[in-house]
Amino acid sequence: MAGGADPLRALLRAANALLQQRRYHAALAIIKGFRNGAVYGAKIRAPHALVMTFLFKSGSWREKLKSIAQATYTHSRNLAYFVFTYKGLMAAQARLQGKKIPFHSFFAACIGGWLVFGENNPINSQIIMYLLSRILFALARLAVQKGSIPQPRQDPFPLLAALVWGTVLWLFEYHPETLQPSLQSSMTYLYEDSEVWHDLSDFLIYNKRTHSK
């Protein structure tokens, strides 16, 4: 047993020594970025897909589990591909120009976004909307930091909350087809399904009756 373990320990030492080599850092960072993208994508998507599937989708257990697995795989794969592409392009640009500049990040992410997230599907759509809401907040804060817009005298968040909720409910009531499908499902559950009941069972216990009485 001891003799069999020696080659493995030697291999591990060699691998660890390789990981410490600074000249390989950029290439190794790309590989680890791919790994982290895959793991993070799975961690984020799996619980979300699980909840949304069992809350809003019909079908057999097998169909639901297949849908969860497919959504998790797609999110994990796309994020892994994007991180790999982004870090690869960042390393290539820094090598070509001899240094890292702010435009490199924007250009590399644009190319990665086009190649990996350019297809209009439910997973990519959710990711882009998630990012869009956050960059709008970030750009507003940056504009204040840079002096492009004045610092508000009062917290603008209550007004923003009012406008966001007012707009989304108006869209849901009168133009629901313009909303993203999962948001439509959530809104339907909250505002339309709560208008319908037949007895105490589907008033307090269940959302909808599973069979007619």
Secondary structure as GFF3:
##gff-version 3
##sequence-region A 1 213
A	DSSP	alpha_helix	2	19	.	.	.	ID=ss1
A	DSSP	three_ten_helix	22	24	.	.	.	ID=ss2
A	DSSP	alpha_helix	25	56	.	.	.	ID=ss3
A	DSSP	alpha_helix	61	97	.	.	.	ID=ss4
A	DSSP	alpha_helix	102	117	.	.	.	ID=ss5
A	DSSP	alpha_helix	122	145	.	.	.	ID=ss6
A	DSSP	alpha_helix	157	174	.	.	.	ID=ss7
A	DSSP	three_ten_helix	176	178	.	.	.	ID=ss8
A	DSSP	alpha_helix	181	187	.	.	.	ID=ss9
A	DSSP	pi_helix	188	192	.	.	.	ID=ss10
A	DSSP	three_ten_helix	193	195	.	.	.	ID=ss11
A	DSSP	pi_helix	201	205	.	.	.	ID=ss12
###
